[in-house]
Amino acid sequence: MEDVYKIPYLRYIKNKQTMNNQILLAENKFRKKLISCEQLCEVCQKFTLEEMNEVSTFLYNAKVRLNKYLTSRPRIKYPVKKYISWLLYTDVVAFEVVRQVSQNVVEVKRLNTKQIVFPQEFYPGGFAGHFADNHNQKYEYFSDENAPIQRIHLSSKGWGKGRWSMTDKPYKHHDYNF
C-alpha cells in the first residue's frame, strides 16, 4: 500500500516503520468498513509472524502506557451539593441546584434574598465612604419558582470555569465598598 496513515505514536518506532504504517492503515480502514476482511488479510500476509507480533506487542504496550497514565493522574473531585454560589470578584450571589443533568452538568436557579443584618461602621471619605464591618451581613434565602434555570458545566478549573463554588448552605455577599 502506498497510502500511509499517520498516527502520532508511530514516531517512536525506530525499525519497520513502513510495515507498521501499512498494517495500521489497513486495520483502521477495516474498522471503518472501507476494505473487506480479504483485503486486510492480503496486507497482513506480506509480513512474517514475528513482524506481526512486534506490531501487536507495540500496540498492546501503548494501550497499557495510556491506561496507566490515565489512572495515575490525580483527579480533583467536584461534588454536587445542594447550593452553589456565583463568584463575582468581591460579590457572591446565591443559587440552588435544581437537578444534576450529568456528572459534569447541573441546572441551577437564583435564590431570592432578604438582608436582615447590615454593616454599621461607616467612615466618610474616598469616593463616598468605607464600611469597616463589610463582613457583617446576614441574609434570609427564599426559593424563587419563577427564576430562570441555567446550566453550569464542570471544566478542568471547576464549576463554570472556576467562577462557581458548591456549598452546603446558601451564601451571598455584597461588597458595600464598591
FIDRENTI-845354 format. One line per 3 residues: for each residue x negated, y, z negated of C-alpha. Coordinates in Angstrom, 1 decimal, decimal comma. Layout:
X:Y:Z ~ ...
END
This chain:
0,0:0,0:0,0 ~ -1,3:3,4:0,9 ~ 1,1:5,3:-1,3
-0,4:5,8:-4,7 ~ 1,8:6,5:-7,7 ~ 0,0:8,8:-10,1
0,6:8,1:-13,8 ~ -1,3:10,3:-16,4 ~ -2,8:7,4:-18,4
-4,4:5,9:-15,2 ~ -7,3:8,4:-15,5 ~ -8,5:6,4:-18,5
-9,1:3,3:-16,4 ~ -12,6:3,1:-15,0 ~ -12,5:-0,1:-13,0
-10,0:-1,3:-10,4 ~ -8,0:2,0:-10,4 ~ -6,6:1,4:-6,9
-5,4:-2,0:-7,9 ~ -3,7:-0,7:-11,0 ~ -2,0:2,1:-9,0
-0,7:-0,3:-6,3 ~ 0,7:-2,7:-8,9 ~ 2,3:0,1:-11,0
3,7:1,7:-7,9 ~ 5,3:-1,5:-6,8 ~ 6,7:-2,2:-10,2
8,1:1,3:-10,5 ~ 9,7:1,1:-7,1 ~ 11,2:-2,4:-8,0
12,7:-0,9:-11,2 ~ 14,3:1,9:-9,2 ~ 15,6:-0,8:-6,8
13,7:0,8:-3,9 ~ 11,9:-2,5:-3,0 ~ 13,0:-6,2:-3,3
11,5:-8,8:-5,5 ~ 9,8:-10,4:-2,5 ~ 8,1:-7,1:-1,7
6,9:-6,9:-5,3 ~ 5,5:-10,4:-5,1 ~ 3,7:-9,6:-1,9
1,8:-6,8:-3,7 ~ 1,0:-8,9:-6,7 ~ -0,3:-11,8:-4,5
-3,1:-9,6:-3,2 ~ -4,8:-9,8:-6,6 ~ -6,2:-12,6:-8,8
-4,6:-13,7:-12,0 ~ -7,4:-12,1:-14,0 ~ -6,8:-8,8:-12,4
-3,1:-9,0:-13,1 ~ -3,8:-9,9:-16,7 ~ -6,1:-6,9:-17,0
-3,3:-4,6:-15,9 ~ -0,7:-6,2:-18,2 ~ -3,1:-6,1:-21,1
-3,8:-2,4:-20,4 ~ -0,1:-1,6:-20,3 ~ 0,6:-3,5:-23,5
-2,2:-1,7:-25,3 ~ -0,9:1,6:-24,1 ~ 2,5:0,9:-25,4
1,1:-0,2:-28,8 ~ -1,0:3,0:-29,0 ~ 2,0:5,1:-28,1
4,2:3,4:-30,7 ~ 1,5:3,7:-33,3 ~ 1,2:7,4:-32,6
5,0:8,0:-32,7 ~ 5,4:6,1:-36,0 ~ 2,3:7,5:-37,7
3,2:11,2:-37,2 ~ 4,6:12,9:-40,3 ~ 8,2:13,7:-39,8
9,8:16,6:-41,5 ~ 13,4:15,8:-42,5 ~ 16,0:18,5:-42,4
19,0:17,1:-44,3 ~ 22,5:18,3:-43,6 ~ 24,1:19,9:-46,7
27,4:21,5:-47,4 ~ 26,3:25,1:-46,8 ~ 23,9:26,9:-44,5
22,5:30,4:-44,7 ~ 21,6:32,6:-41,7 ~ 18,3:34,3:-42,5
18,3:37,9:-41,1 ~ 15,0:39,2:-42,3 ~ 16,0:40,7:-45,7
19,7:39,9:-45,4 ~ 21,2:36,5:-45,8 ~ 24,7:35,5:-44,5
26,6:32,5:-46,0 ~ 28,2:29,9:-43,7 ~ 29,7:26,5:-44,4
29,1:23,3:-42,4 ~ 32,3:22,2:-40,8 ~ 31,1:19,0:-39,3
28,0:17,2:-38,2 ~ 28,2:16,6:-34,5 ~ 25,0:14,5:-34,3
21,7:14,1:-36,2 ~ 20,4:17,4:-34,6 ~ 23,6:19,4:-34,3
26,1:20,9:-36,8 ~ 29,1:23,1:-36,5 ~ 29,4:26,0:-38,9
31,7:28,9:-39,7 ~ 31,1:32,0:-41,6 ~ 32,4:32,3:-45,2
34,3:35,4:-46,4 ~ 32,7:37,0:-49,4 ~ 33,7:39,5:-52,1
30,9:41,1:-54,1 ~ 31,5:41,1:-57,8 ~ 28,1:42,3:-59,2
26,4:45,3:-57,6 ~ 22,9:46,8:-58,0 ~ 22,9:49,7:-60,5
19,4:51,1:-60,8 ~ 19,4:53,8:-58,1 ~ 16,5:56,2:-57,6
16,9:59,0:-55,1 ~ 14,2:59,7:-52,6 ~ 12,8:58,5:-49,3
15,5:58,3:-46,6 ~ 18,3:58,1:-49,1 ~ 17,2:56,3:-52,2
16,0:53,0:-53,6 ~ 17,7:50,3:-55,6 ~ 15,2:48,9:-58,1
17,6:46,0:-59,0 ~ 18,4:45,0:-55,5 ~ 18,3:41,3:-56,6
21,2:41,9:-59,0 ~ 24,0:40,7:-56,7 ~ 26,8:38,1:-57,1
29,4:37,1:-54,6 ~ 32,6:35,0:-54,6 ~ 32,9:32,9:-51,5
36,1:32,0:-49,6 ~ 36,6:29,7:-46,6 ~ 38,0:31,5:-43,6
40,2:29,3:-41,4 ~ 40,2:31,8:-38,6 ~ 36,4:32,2:-38,4
34,9:31,1:-35,1 ~ 33,0:27,9:-35,1 ~ 29,4:27,9:-33,8
26,9:25,1:-33,2 ~ 23,4:25,1:-34,8 ~ 20,7:22,9:-33,3
17,8:21,3:-35,1 ~ 14,4:22,2:-33,5 ~ 10,8:21,4:-34,5
10,9:24,7:-36,5 ~ 14,0:23,8:-38,4 ~ 17,7:24,6:-38,1
18,3:27,2:-35,4 ~ 14,6:27,6:-34,7 ~ 13,9:28,3:-38,3
16,5:31,1:-38,7 ~ 18,9:28,9:-40,7 ~ 18,5:27,2:-44,1
20,6:24,4:-45,5 ~ 21,7:24,9:-49,1 ~ 23,8:23,1:-51,7
25,6:26,3:-52,8 ~ 26,6:29,2:-50,6 ~ 24,2:32,1:-50,7
24,5:35,7:-49,5 ~ 22,2:38,6:-50,0 ~ 22,5:42,2:-48,7
19,4:44,4:-48,9 ~ 20,6:47,8:-50,0 ~ 17,2:49,3:-49,5
17,6:49,3:-45,7
END
